[in-house]
Amino acid sequence: MPKDSFLQDRLNGVAYAFKGAFLLVRTERSIKIQIVLGLIMTAAGFYFDISNTEWIVQTMAIGLVLGTEGLNTAIEKLSDYIQPNHDPKIGFVKDISAGAVMMVAIAASIVGLIIYLPKIF
């Protein structure tokens, strides 16, 4: 079987990434909530006419939350596959993963407050 070209490898990688993103959105309630919040913040950005720099920071914050949520989901699924029964060590790993999402979400919320509080008040 011939080895795929560099371009074909990249296209396959992108296709797998889209498949993964689709599966994440289709199957996980938490990511759906995060996407809705991201869309609300995007609408707020248009409404308050935020600057280019604010758009960049807001987009990065939303992307970090969504990406971290995806990694958390992957860790949870892998943990459940490795140990389907309750295990304190697996629970520890899952709690740390969820804590990482919480830290990023708090930071993103602070970004939102810094951008929007001066515009609201």
C-alpha positions as CSV (number, residue, x, y, z in Angstrom):
1,M,0.0,0.0,0.0
2,P,1.6,3.3,-1.0
3,K,2.3,5.9,1.6
4,D,-0.1,8.9,1.6
5,S,1.3,12.2,0.5
6,F,2.0,15.0,3.0
7,L,-1.1,16.9,1.8
8,Q,-3.3,13.8,2.0
9,D,-2.1,13.2,5.6
10,R,-2.9,16.8,6.5
11,L,-6.4,16.6,4.9
12,N,-7.0,13.3,6.8
13,G,-6.0,15.0,10.0
14,V,-8.4,17.9,9.4
15,A,-11.2,15.4,8.6
16,Y,-10.6,13.5,11.9
17,A,-10.5,16.8,13.8
18,F,-13.9,17.9,12.3
19,K,-15.3,14.4,13.1
20,G,-14.1,14.8,16.7
21,A,-15.6,18.3,17.0
22,F,-18.9,17.1,15.6
23,L,-19.0,14.1,18.0
24,L,-18.1,16.4,20.9
25,V,-20.9,18.8,20.1
26,R,-23.4,16.0,19.3
27,T,-22.9,14.0,22.4
28,E,-21.8,16.4,25.3
29,R,-24.3,18.7,27.0
30,S,-21.5,20.7,28.7
31,I,-19.9,21.7,25.3
32,K,-23.4,22.7,24.0
33,I,-23.8,25.0,27.0
34,Q,-20.3,26.5,26.5
35,I,-21.1,27.1,22.8
36,V,-24.3,28.9,23.6
37,L,-22.4,31.1,26.1
38,G,-19.7,31.7,23.4
39,L,-22.4,32.7,20.9
40,I,-24.0,35.1,23.5
41,M,-20.6,36.7,24.1
42,T,-20.1,37.0,20.4
43,A,-23.4,38.7,20.0
44,A,-22.5,41.0,22.9
45,G,-19.2,41.9,21.1
46,F,-21.2,43.0,18.1
47,Y,-23.7,44.9,20.2
48,F,-21.1,46.8,22.2
49,D,-18.8,47.2,19.2
50,I,-15.7,45.9,21.0
51,S,-12.2,46.7,19.6
52,N,-10.1,44.4,17.6
53,T,-7.9,43.7,20.6
54,E,-11.0,42.8,22.7
55,W,-12.2,40.5,19.9
56,I,-8.9,38.7,19.9
57,V,-8.9,38.3,23.7
58,Q,-12.5,37.2,23.7
59,T,-12.0,34.7,20.9
60,M,-9.0,33.2,22.6
61,A,-11.0,32.9,25.9
62,I,-13.9,31.2,24.2
63,G,-11.5,28.9,22.3
64,L,-9.6,28.0,25.5
65,V,-12.9,27.1,27.3
66,L,-14.1,25.0,24.4
67,G,-10.8,23.3,23.9
68,T,-10.3,22.5,27.6
69,E,-13.9,21.2,27.7
70,G,-13.0,18.9,24.8
71,L,-9.9,17.6,26.5
72,N,-11.8,17.1,29.8
73,T,-14.4,15.0,27.9
74,A,-11.6,13.0,26.2
75,I,-10.0,12.3,29.6
76,E,-13.4,11.3,31.1
77,K,-14.2,8.9,28.2
78,L,-10.7,7.4,28.3
79,S,-10.9,7.0,32.1
80,D,-14.3,5.3,31.9
81,Y,-12.9,3.0,29.2
82,I,-9.9,2.0,31.3
83,Q,-11.9,1.6,34.5
84,P,-15.7,1.3,34.1
85,N,-16.2,0.7,37.8
86,H,-15.9,3.3,40.5
87,D,-12.2,3.9,41.3
88,P,-10.9,6.7,43.6
89,K,-7.7,7.1,41.4
90,I,-9.8,7.5,38.2
91,G,-12.1,9.9,40.1
92,F,-9.0,11.9,41.1
93,V,-7.9,12.2,37.5
94,K,-11.5,13.2,36.4
95,D,-11.7,15.8,39.2
96,I,-8.4,17.4,38.2
97,S,-9.6,17.5,34.5
98,A,-12.9,19.1,35.5
99,G,-10.9,21.6,37.7
100,A,-8.9,22.6,34.7
101,V,-12.1,23.5,32.8
102,M,-13.3,25.5,35.8
103,M,-10.0,27.5,36.0
104,V,-10.2,28.4,32.3
105,A,-13.9,29.2,32.6
106,I,-13.2,31.5,35.6
107,A,-10.4,33.2,33.6
108,A,-12.7,33.6,30.6
109,S,-15.4,35.1,32.8
110,I,-12.9,37.6,34.2
111,V,-12.0,38.5,30.6
112,G,-15.7,39.1,29.9
113,L,-16.1,41.3,32.9
114,I,-13.0,43.4,32.0
115,I,-14.4,43.9,28.5
116,Y,-18.1,44.4,29.2
117,L,-18.4,46.0,32.6
118,P,-17.0,49.4,31.5
119,K,-19.3,49.3,28.5
120,I,-22.4,48.5,30.6
121,F,-21.8,51.0,33.3
